[in-house]
Amino acid sequence: MKPIGLLIHGPEVIDECEVEEAIETLKEEGLELEAALGGITGKTAVIDAGMRHVIDISKDLKPSEVVEDFVNRGIDFIVLVNHAKTEESGFMLGEGILRNFIDRSSAKENLSFVQLEYRSRIIIRWLVKPGDENIYRKITGVFSEFEEREPYKLDSRCKKDVQSDLVYREIRGVHPGEKIVVDGVVIGMSSHENKNNSVTLITEKGNLVRILGGMLIKHNLEKLRPLDLEKEMIKTASVIRRTKPKRIGIDEVSRKSIKRKKIACLFYTVENLFPKIEGRDADVEVAVAIGDDTTSIVGDLLKRFGIRMIGITDGDADGLIEGIESGALEEYVKFLPPDSVILRLKPERDDIIGGRVKDEIFNGGDEIELEGDVEKQFEKLKHRIFDMAEEDIIGVLSSPTAKSEKKNGECTGMFSIT
């Protein structure tokens, strides 16, 4: 029997130990499984739960791309395992993943796609192709406490006004004050007075021009490519990780390596972070992160690997990470790996200095090789960035060295802010 592909989405279903329950239940029924994470927000949860040997997090694939990867490898019965914030948002997630897969591959007839939604304990039968009814009945049998629900129809998500060239897309299941995220960019917020749990995005010739029921964050729109609202995966959230782990796994992240090549990498987003860390031809020894949210997310992951970081921020965090409230420099202490430093620059200067770092230090790319002694190369890199940003620096946060930490992870050194 071919294995079933488990598509894991988000940190909540991992933190709540529901993924483990699902895997154990299906295996007890005699089903063979392959599990992979879709998206990037659940990676730290997988690491914290000690499940890297169970759930593949080595690729940075969107959920629909994980489905495509499974199908290309002959695994065509997919179970989406998720814990949405509302039942409606759970339906919208499943619909969006399936729609994006179909739009790209046109292989609807070759796929069975079922959603195990822990938020409201329902099973959504999106697609079950001929010959897979027996597998579907096995799943509903072992999850008998889950209610079977009919899927949404895959109708068009958008309305188009031909005369004005405007495109409208309603996003449902949105709570007041939530951030609206497109391609990892926070493009706006739902109004705190929004009582109907929806917002509508409006684009003109691919450019976002308005949010009904919310407000645009205009300076973030510069980071967006032209949008096709029909195909975009749009997320809404207060924070990326709504839950805390119910248990911490015993597996430790190991970085013992015999790789000869050592590199420093530049990150404006976290899209390619994990493949860089897990890359086979080089060890990432230093990460340079540009932007407040990128710095906090990158630091939160890198501290699990003991990779040092230089963060360049200017205090305009969008607040997607729990613990970042006002954007004050001291709030970044919990996200800073050992031997690391964060620069706080004057407003709207982090992208400008980041551009210079990319051009002048990384030669227009996103990685450079560290030849010779890594410690000396790190200090040299740090000082070059300090010199480059000297006139804009208004604060510096430094962490203690790895040697000053106790074995149990409690820090004996002192974080310093200057």
N, C-alpha and C positions, 0 to 999 in steps of 0.2 A: 504494500500500500504506500502511495506517495505521502510524504509528510504534509501536514497542514502548516501554512504560514501564519504565524501570530504577529500582527502589526501592533506594537505597543505605542501608545501616544500619551505624552505628557508625564509629569512627575507624580501626579496625584495617585494614579492607579498603582504606582510602584511604592510610594510612601505608605499607602494604606495596606500594603501586603496583598493586594487583590490580584496582582499578576502572579504571584506565587500560588495563590489559591487556584487560579484558572489553569495554570500549567500542571499542577499536581492533579487536578480533577480530570483534565483531558488525558493525561498520561495513564491514569488509573483505568480509563476506559479503553486503553490499548492504542490510542492514537499517537502517531509519531509527529513531532513538532519541530519547527525551526522558528525562533523568535528574533525579531529585529525592531529597533526603535526607529520611529519616524519623527523627523524634526529634531531640534537640538535642546529643547527645554527640559527633557527628561534625563539627560546624560549624567548630570551630577547625582540624580536620584538613583540611577542604576549603579553608579560607583559606590554611593553611600550604603546601598543595600547589599553590596558584595555579589552582584549578579552579572558581572561582565562575562563570566563563563557561560551564562545562560542566554543573555540578550545581547545581540550583536549591536554595538554602538561604534563600530570602526569607520562607518561611512556617514557623511553628512548628507542624508537624503530626505527630501520632503516625504510625507506619508504616501502620497500617490506614486512617488518614485520608488518607494519600498515595495508597493504592490507590483509595479512594473518589473522590478528586479526579481521578485518571487516568480512571476509569470514567465519571465525569460529563462528562468532556471527550471521550469516545468512544475512549479508549485502553484496550482491554480485554484485552490480552496483557501481563502484568506479569512481570518477572524481578526477583526479590529477590537482590541481590548482597551477600554477608555473609562475615565471617570470625569465627566463633564461638570461644569458648575451648575448647569440647569439641564432639564430633560430636553428642552428645545435646542440648546446649544449642542447637545450630544447628537441630535438628529442632523443639525446643520453641518457638524464635522463629518459625519459619515457620508452625507450627500456630497459635500465638497470634495472629499478624497476620491469618491467613486467617479464624480463628474470629471475631475481633472485627469484621472487615469483614462477614462473613455475618450476624452477630447484629444489626448496625446496618442493613444494606441489603437483606438477603434476596435478593441478586442473584447467587447462586452459579452459576446456569446461564449468566450473561452474562460469565463471567470465565475466563480462562486464567491460572494462577498457577504459576510455576516458580521454584525456588530454586537459585541458583548458589552453593554453599557452599565457600569456599576453604579453610576449616579442614581438612577431610578430602578436598577435591577431589571432591565428589559433586554430582550434579544430582538434585534431588528434584522429582518430577512431582506437585505437589499437585492441580492441576486443568488439564485441557486440553479445551476445549469443541470440539464438532464444527466442522470447518472450519479448525482451527488446528494440525492434525497436521503439516502441511508446515513451519510455522514452528518447531514443537518439534523436528522432525528436523533442521532447519538448525542449531539451537542445539546439539543433541547431537553433530552432525557436526563442528562447528568446535571444540567442547570435548571431543574424543574421548578425551582422557586423564582426563576426569571419569567416575566410575562412576555409572550411573543407579541410583537407589534408590527404593523404594516409600515413600509417605508414611505418617505415623501416621494412625490412624483418628480422626475428630473426635468422640470420645466425650466425655461430661461430665467436666470436670476436677475436680469436687467430689463429696464424699460428705456427705450430710445426715443428721443424727440428729434425727428428728422429735420425739422425746420430750424431748430436752435443748435443742433449738433451736440446736445447734452445727453449724457447717459446717466441713469439713476439706478442705484442698487441699494436695496434695504437690507440691513443687518439686524437680525432679531436676537433676542436673548441677551441684550446689553443692559447692564446695571448702570444706574446713575454714577457719574464720576469715573467710569472705567476708561482706560486708554484704548485707542483703536490702532492696531498694528498691521502694517502692510510691508511685506518683505523685510521684516525685522526692524522697520522704522516706525516710531510712534508718530502718526500723522495727525492725531487729534484726540479729543476727549469727549465722552458723552456728557451732556449737561447734567448738573446735579438736580435740575428741575425736571429732568426727563422721566416721565411716569409710565410711558407705554412700552418700555423695554426694547426700543429699537432706534436705530439711526439710519439715515440714508446718505450715502456718498454720491456726490455729483461730479462727473468729469466732463471736460470739454477738450476734444482732440487729445485725449489721453492724460490731460493735466487735471489734477484734483482741484476743484474750485470752491467747493462748499460742502458742509456737513449739516444736514437737517437733524436737529435734536442734539447737536454738539458743536464744538468749535475746532477749527483747524489750528495746528501748530505750524505756522507758515515757514519758519526758518528750517524746519525739518524736511519740508517738501523738496528742498534742493537735493536731498540725498536719494530721491526716488527717480527711477526710470519712468518713461511713459507707461500708463496703466491700461490694461484691458480688464475692466471690472467684471466681465463675464467669467474670466478665468482665474482671477486673483483669489488666493487663500487669505482671508482677512480674519484676524483674531481680535478679540476684546478681552481685557483682563485688568485687574487692579495691580497684581504682581505676577511674575512669571511662575513662581512656585507657591501655590496656595497652602500646601500642607508641609508638615514636618515628618521625618521618618519615624514610624512606629518602632522600628528596630534598626540598628546599624550592623551591616554585614561584617564578618570577620576577615574577609579578604582585604589585604593591603595592596595598594597600588605600588608596583615595583618599577623602578627605572634603571635596574642594573642592565648595562648594555656594553657590548663590545664594538659598537659602531665607531668608526674612526672619525667620521665627519660630524662636526658640531656647528650648529647654526643659531642665528638670531632671526626671529620672525616678526613682521609688522602686521598688526591687526586693526582694521577699521571696524570690522564686524566679527562675530564669532562663527560665521558660516563655515570656514575651513579649519577651525581650530583643532578639532580632534584628529582628523587625518594627518595634520602636521605632527601632532604629538606621537601618533602611532606609526608615522612614516617609517619605512624600512631602510632607507638609505642614509638617514641622519638623525641625530638627537637634537631636539630643540632645548637649548640651554637658557635662552633669554627670549622673552616676549616683550615687544613694545606695543602698548595698546593706546589707541587714540580715541578720546571721547569718554564721557562719564559713565554711560551705561555699559559700553564695551569694556572699560577698565574694570568695573565691578564684576561683570559676568566672567571675563577672562581670568581675573584674579581668583574668583571663587572656585573655578575649576583647576587652575594651575597650582593652588596651594595643596591640592590633593596629590599632586605629582612632584612637589618640591621644585618647581621650575620658577626661577626668579623673573620679575616683571618690572618694567618701567612704564608707568601709566601717565598719560598726559590729559588733564582734565581742565575744565573751566567753570564747573559748578552748575551746569544746566541739565543735570540728570532728569530723565523723564519719570523716575520712580517706579520702574518695573521690577526692581529688586527689593525684596523686603529688607529693611534696615537702612535704605537710602531714603530719607525723608526730606530734609532741607537741602541736601547736597553738600553740607559742610564737610570739610576735608576729614575731620576726625571720624565721620561715619564710615569711612573706607577701611578702618583698621581691621575689621573682621574679614575683609576681602583681599588682604595683602599677604602674599606668600613670603616666606623668609628671604632675607637678602634682597628685598625689593624696595622700590621707591615710587611715590606718586607725586607728580608736580601739579600744583594748582596755579593756573594762569589767569590772566585778566579775561573778562568776558569776551566770548567769540574769538578766542585766540588758539584754542586747541587744534582746530582743523587747519589753521594757517601754519602753525608750527609743525603739525603732523605732515603737511605737504612738503615742508622743507626737509624733514627727517627722511621722508620717502625718496625725495629727489637727490639729496646731498649725501645721505648715509647709505640708503638701500639702493641707490643708483636706479631709481624709478621702479624697482621691483618690490617684493615682499619678503625677501630673505637674503641674508649674507652669511658667508662662512666665517666662523671664528677660528682663526689659525693660531696655534700655540696655546699658551696658558689661558684657560677660560676666565679665570678670575681677573687677570690683567685686561683681557679683552672686554669684559663686562664693565670694569671701571673706566676704560677708555671710551666705550660707547656711552656710558652714563654722563661723563664729563662733556662729551661732544654735544649731547642733547641739552645739558644744562647751559653750556655756552651759547647754543643756538637760541634758547628761550630766555636768556638772562634778563632782558628788559621787561619780560612779561610775567615772571614768576612772582606770585604773592604768597606762596606757601609750599612747603615740602613735607610729605609724610614718609618716614623711613621705618622699616621693620627690622627687628633683630636678625642676626644670622641664624642659620639652621643649627649651628653648633651650640647656640645658647638656649635651645629648646630641650625640654625634658623628653624622655622617651614616651611618656603618656600624652604628648602633644601639648602640654601646658607650657606657655611661654615664660621663660625666666628673664628674658631681656625686656627692654622697654621700647615701645613705639614712640617715635619722636616727631613732633610737628614744629616746623620752623616757619 
